Amino acid sequence: MKNSSVGQLSFLPGLMPRMFLIRLG
């Protein structure tokens, strides 16, 4: 469970900038 939670915390911050860059592009 902890590994899954840490993966989500690392995935969300990495996904937000991607969507932001896509919108700017």
C-alpha positions as CSV (number, residue, x, y, z in Angstrom):
1,M,0.0,0.0,0.0
2,K,2.8,2.4,0.9
3,N,4.6,1.8,-2.4
4,S,1.3,2.5,-4.3
5,S,0.8,5.7,-2.4
6,V,4.4,6.9,-3.0
7,G,4.0,6.0,-6.7
8,Q,0.8,8.2,-6.9
9,L,2.5,11.1,-5.2
10,S,5.4,10.9,-7.7
11,F,3.0,10.4,-10.6
12,L,0.7,13.3,-9.9
13,P,3.4,16.1,-9.7
14,G,4.9,14.6,-13.0
15,L,1.5,14.6,-14.8
16,M,0.4,18.2,-13.8
17,P,3.4,19.9,-15.5
18,R,2.8,17.7,-18.6
19,M,-0.8,18.8,-19.0
20,F,0.2,22.4,-18.3
21,L,2.9,22.3,-21.0
22,I,0.5,20.7,-23.5
23,R,-2.0,23.5,-22.9
24,L,0.8,26.1,-23.5
25,G,2.0,24.3,-26.6
